[in-house]
Amino acid sequence: MATKRPTTTTLKWCQQEIGPICEGMSMVVKSQIGYGGRAADRKIRRAVLKNIVMAGEEVDPLK
């Protein structure tokens, strides 16, 4: 039995709304973890970004 495909308007809505939904969920989680969790999250994000952008080298865009 063939499944019914979603309409293009449904797909378009999902594509447009997935970002704000994920951002909202992220805000809810961050609000519940406390200061220590947010500090650890910041430290991890910086380390990951540093490794992705310049293979471990920090670059100051203002210099």
C-alpha positions in Angstrom: 0.0 0.0 0.0 1.4 3.4 -1.0 1.8 6.0 1.7 0.3 9.4 1.2 3.0 12.0 0.6 2.7 15.3 2.5 1.7 18.4 0.6 4.4 20.9 -0.5 2.9 23.5 1.9 3.4 21.1 4.8 7.0 20.5 3.8 7.6 24.2 3.3 6.2 24.9 6.8 8.4 22.3 8.4 11.5 23.6 6.7 10.8 27.2 7.8 9.8 26.3 11.4 12.4 23.7 12.3 15.1 26.4 13.1 12.9 28.4 15.5 11.6 25.2 17.2 15.2 23.9 17.8 16.3 27.3 19.1 13.3 27.4 21.5 14.2 23.9 22.8 17.8 25.0 23.2 16.7 28.0 25.3 14.6 25.8 27.5 17.4 23.3 28.1 19.9 26.1 28.8 17.6 27.8 31.3 17.4 24.6 33.3 21.1 23.6 33.6 22.4 26.4 35.8 25.5 28.5 35.7 28.0 25.7 35.8 26.4 23.9 32.9 26.3 27.1 30.8 30.0 27.8 31.6 30.9 24.2 30.5 28.8 24.6 27.4 30.5 27.8 26.5 34.0 26.2 27.0 33.0 23.2 24.8 31.6 25.4 22.1 34.8 27.5 22.0 37.0 24.5 21.8 34.9 22.9 19.0 34.8 26.2 17.0 38.5 26.7 17.4 39.2 23.2 16.0 36.7 23.6 13.1 37.7 27.1 12.0 41.5 27.1 12.0 42.5 23.6 13.0 43.3 24.7 16.6 44.6 28.2 16.0 42.6 31.2 17.3 42.3 34.0 14.8 41.4 37.6 15.8 39.5 39.1 13.0 40.4 42.7 14.1 44.1 42.2 13.7 
